[in-house]
Amino acid sequence: LIANIWVQKGETDAARDAPERKFHVSDLIRAYARNIPGGVGQLFSHVLALGLGDIPGSVLRNYALEDKEPIYLDRQPLREMGFEPVEACIFSKEMLSRRRVIQHDPDALAMSIRTLWNLNAHGLLAPNPRGTTIPGPGETSPLVRDDLALPCQRYHSIRAWLRGLTWQQVTGRAGLTQSLPGDERLRLFERVAEVIWHHHDILLQHLQFVQGIILVDSARWRRCQQWDNVFSFYDPLNGCITIRRDQLENHGHFEMAFLVALGESLLGNYAREKRMADVHAEGESIGRVFRLTLREPRDCNSFLVGDELKTYLQLARMRVSQNNPLLYTRLVNGEEGFTPPGLLFGLFYAWYLDNRFAGHIEYKMSILRDKVSDLIPEQVRIVGRRNGLTRFFRETVFRHRLKP
């Protein structure tokens, strides 16, 4: 096994059994063992890794400023698991000297593998006498996707879809909608293509409700930001994703804005009416109620079919009316904030693809890392809803289903 060199904040930067410490190579192998059918016992016996002694402190500091940290080589735990750690110079010394970066070097890596192969061929590479002791994945089955498109097919399908979109802008005092100039349209085309291609969990079916992309100058931005600071949205009336133009200045901001709006588009035209009404008691305002009226199923054009929309709305804490199955409500206490179900869907969609986005959702999901106490029944219910929402997106939205 060739161990990774770096971890990125928000990805594999916390151990499952000890989230307060740094991530180790043994944590990486445990994660493989939990997720690879049949475990890792027969896959490898030695672990090629980079010793931190080879990396200058100044380089480590530069990576830390980018929220990147090395995966720490913990030799003794690896040996206790039945694997032999092998420290080798598998990075590019030229890149370290010239650009002050640490990257795997194909030639150095090939030389290390050839050396191990020769040692093994001459009986000089003894396996760990303990044997592998790490547990396998148990009774879990691998998750499989419904779509089996080859990468090249997916790539061409993405670009074919992009070529069919309208590319527009809203600028100037008049606020007229115009076609994007050719050069700007090409740059935006490539940026959107890169975002979709990078996130392999995005199904091609997720793109079906988007007909175009509109950039709006900040001075012409009229969307209400009462509930959020997300500068993008999907409009089911014209089928377009609208993004405030200044989001293009930062790649991360643009990626997040696009993914949130793309997620919102999956709901399609599900809502016939959305409105907020004040709630009064004993002559004073005590809060508000959000009222969502759905379209009739025959008029609804959405990625969610059948009872899937109802399931999502209930997981989003929307209450269905006993008298009208198309009416959902949610009470908002006092002046507290509120995430409407459409925006929540978009935020959760972006978070599922990359939890660096939608910190609001990451905060909500942090409760799953805590030990649930039966002293507070509401905590049990919250954990159940959060787990249910994650399962809903995994199985219904992204079609990751357990293989029978």
N, C-alpha and C positions, 0 to 999 in steps of 0.2 A: 504494500500500500504506500502511495506517495501522499504524505500528509499535506494539507493546505498550509500556506504560509501565514495568511492574514485572515482576520475576521472583521466584518464591517458592523458598526453599531446598528442594532435593530435586526440583525440577521442571526448569526450563531455567536453571540457575544455573551451568553449566559448559560451556565450548566444547568441541566434539568434538576439534578438532585442538590445543587448548591449554587443558586443564582447569585449569591453575594460575591463569589470569587471569579477569577479569570477563567477563560475557556482553555481547556487542555486537549492534547492529542487523544488522551483516553476518553474524553467526552465525545470527541468526534467519532471514535470507533463504537462507543455505546450507541450513538445515534444511528450509525450504519446498522448495527446489530438489531435495533428495534424496528428498522424500516425495510431491511432487505429480506425478502422471503427466504427462509432457510438459515438465516443468520450469516455470520462472517467467518465461522470456524474453519471452513474448508477453502476460503478464498485467498488468504495470505497468511504468512507466518512472521514476516519481518515488516517493519515500518520505516520507510525512508523519511527523514525529517531534517530540518535545518536547526542547528544549535544557535541559540541567541548570542553566543560568544562571537559568532561570525559577523554580527550586525553592529555597526557603530551606533553609539547612543544618539548621535545627532540625527541619524536616519530614523531611528525609532521615534524620536521626538517629532519629526516632520510628519510621520504617518499618524501619530496621535492627534495632531492638529486637524487631520482629515477624518477623525473618529474611526481610525483603523488601528488594530492591535494585533501583535503576533499570537499565533496559537502556541501555547507553552508546551514544550516537550517534557512530560513527566515520565521519566524512565522506569522507576520502580513500579508504579501502578500498571504500566504496560506489561512489564515482565510478570506481574502477578496475574494478569489477564491471559497470559500465555503467548505473548508476542515479544519479539526481540526488536528493540529500537536500534536504528542505524543512523548515526549522524553523518551527513555527507554534504559536500559543497555543491548543491544542486541549483544554485542561483547564478545569475550572470554577473561576473566580476566587472565586466566592461560597463554594464548598465549602472552598477553601483558606483564605479569610479566617475563615469561621465555624467550621469543624471541623478545620482544619489537615490536610486530606487532599487528595491529588491523584487526580482521576478524570476520565475523558473526559467532555466536555460536548457533548451532541448539537448545540446551537445553534452553539457555537464550531467544532465539527468541520464542520458543514454550511456555515458561512461560509467556512472554509478550502477546502473542496471546490469551492464556487461560484467562489471567486476563481481557483483553478487552472483551472477549466473556462473561465472568461472569458478568461484569459490564453492558453489553448490555442486558443480560438475566434478570437482576433485574431492568432494566429501569434507570440505572445510567450513561449510556453513551449517552448523548444527542448529536444529530447531530448539525451541524452548522446552526443557524437559517437563515442565508443568503440564503442557498441553493447554488447549484453549478452554478457559473457564467462563468466558462471558456468555450470559444467557442469550438465547435466540429471540425472535420476535413473538414467540408464543403462538396463539391461535389466530392471529390477525391475518387477513388476506390483503393482497396488494390492491391499491386503488387503480382503476382503469378509466380511461376516457372513452366517451362514445365516438368521438371523431378520431379517425386514424390517418389523417392527412399527413403525407410526407412533408418534411420541412420545405422542400422546393415547391411543392404544390401550395402549401400555406403561404409562402412568400409571394408567389405569383397571384394568388387569390387576394391577398391584402392590397397589392398594388393595383389590381384590376378594380377592386372596390373603390380605392382612392381616386382613380381616374374618372369614376362615374359621379363623384361629388361635385357640388357647386362650391366655389371658393369666393367669399364676399367680404366686404368691409363696410363699416359705418364710420364715416369721418366728417370733418367740417362742421360749420355752424348749422347747416341745413339738416345734417344727420341723415343724408341719403345713403341708401344701400347700393354699393357698386361692386363690380367684379374686382378681385385682387389683381394687381399688376403681375405680369408673367414671372418676373424674378422672385417676387415675394411669395407668389403661389407655389413656385417650385421649392423654395426653402421650407415653407410650411408643409408641403406634401411630404418631403423627406423626413421632417421632424415627427410628423404623425406616424409615418411608416416605421420609423425607428422605435417609437414608443410601443406600438402594437407588436412588432416583431420581438422586442425585448421581453415582453410578458407572454410567455408561451401558454399560460392558462386562459388567455382570451380566446374564446371560441369564435369561429367565423360567423356563427349565428348571432353573436353579440353585436355585430355591425349592421344588422339588417334594417334597423329603424332610423339610422342616421343618413340623411340625404345631402347634408352640406355642413360647412364650417364657416362661421362668421366671426371676424375680429372687430371689436368695438373700441374706439378711442376712449380713454379714461373720461374725457370731458362729456362724452355721449352715453356713458354707462348709466342706465336708469334702473337696474335691478335693485330691489329692496334688499338690504343687507342686515335686516333686523335680527336674523337668527344666526348669521354666519359671516365669515370673511372668505368665502369661496367665490372666486371671480369667474365663474363659468356656470352654465346651465344648459339643459336640453329643453327645447321648445317643441312639444308634440304637434303644434299647429303647422309649423313649416318643416319639421323633421330635422332641424339644424342644431348643432352644438355651437353655442355662442360663448366666446372667451374674450375677456378684456385684454386689449393688445399688450399692455405692459407685462403680462404674464410671460410673454415671449422672451423677456430680458433675462430670465433665469430658467435654466433647463428643468430644474426640479419643480419649480412653481408651475411651469407649463405642463409638465408630465402629470402632476397631481390634478391640475384643473381639467385636463382632457379626460383623465380616467374617471374622475367624479361625474362629469357630464355623460361620458359613455355609459357608466353604470346607471345613471338616471334614465337613459334612453331605453333600457331594457323594460321599464315599466310601461313604455309606450304612452298611449292616450287613456290610461286606466282611470283617470279622474275626470268626472263630469263637472264637479264643483268643489272648491276648497275655500273655506272662510273661517275667520276667527270671531267669536262672539264673547262679550263680557258676561261674567257670572256674578250675580248680586245676591246677597243674603242680609236680611235685617237692615236694608237701606244702604249698604256699602258694597263696593266691589271687592270680591275676594279672589278673583282670578279670571281665567278665560277658558273657553272650550273650543278646541279645533274640530271642525266638522268636515269630513271628507265623504263626498258622495261619489260612488263608482259608476261607471257606465254599465249599461246592460251588457251581459256577456257577448251577445251577438254583435255589439258595436265596439267591443274592446279589442284593440290590436296591441298585444303585449307578448313579451318573451315568456311570461308566466302564464300557464294555462290551467284550466280546471280550478281546483281548490288551492293551487300554489299561491295565488295572490292573497287569498284569505289567510293562509298559513303565515305568510310573511307579515301581514298587517297585525296579526295577533302577536307575533314575536316582537313587533315594533311597539307593543303596548297600546294598540288601537282597539277600542271596544266596539263590537258590532251591535247595532240596535236590534232589540228584540222584535220591533215592529217593521223594520225595513232592513233587509239583508244587504242592501247596497250602501247603507249609511254607517260610517265609523266615526267615533268621537274619541277625544283625548283631553282630559282636564289638565290645565296648567295652573299651578298654584301661584297666586300673587303676581309678582313681577319676574318670576323665574324664567329661565331660558327654555327653549324647546327646539328639538330637531324634527322637522316634518318628515314623514315617512319616505317621500321622494328623495330628499337630500340625504337622509340616513342610508338609503339604499346605495346612493352614489358613493358616499363616504366609506361604507362598509366594503363596497366593491373595490375601491382603490386600496383600502387597508388590507384586504385579503391578498391582493396582488403584491403589495409591498408595504409592510407595516411601518416603514419610515414615513409614509403618507398618512394623513388623517390621524394625528396625535390624539384627537378627541376620542376616536374609537379605541386606540391603543390604551388610553386611560380607562375607558369603560371595561375593556377586556382584562385589565390587570387583576381584577378580582378573582379570575380563574386561577391565578398563581398562589392565592392564599388558601390556607386550610379552612374549609367550611365548618362553621360552628352551628350546631343544632339549637343553640341558645337563641339565635335570631332567625326565626323562620323566613323572614323576608330575604335574608342573604341566600338561603337555599333556593328561593324562587328566582332571585336575580341570576344566580349561577346557572340555574336550569334554563332560563331564557337566553343567556349569553351562549351557552353550549348549543342550544337549539338553533340560534341564529347562525352560528359558525357552521353547524351541520347543514343547515338549509343552503347556505352559499356554497359549501363544498359539494353537496350532492345535487342540488336542484339548479343552481346558477352555473357552476363550473363543471358539472357532470362528472365529478370524481366519485365513482361508485365502487363499492366493494365487489371484487371478483368472486362469483359464486364458486 
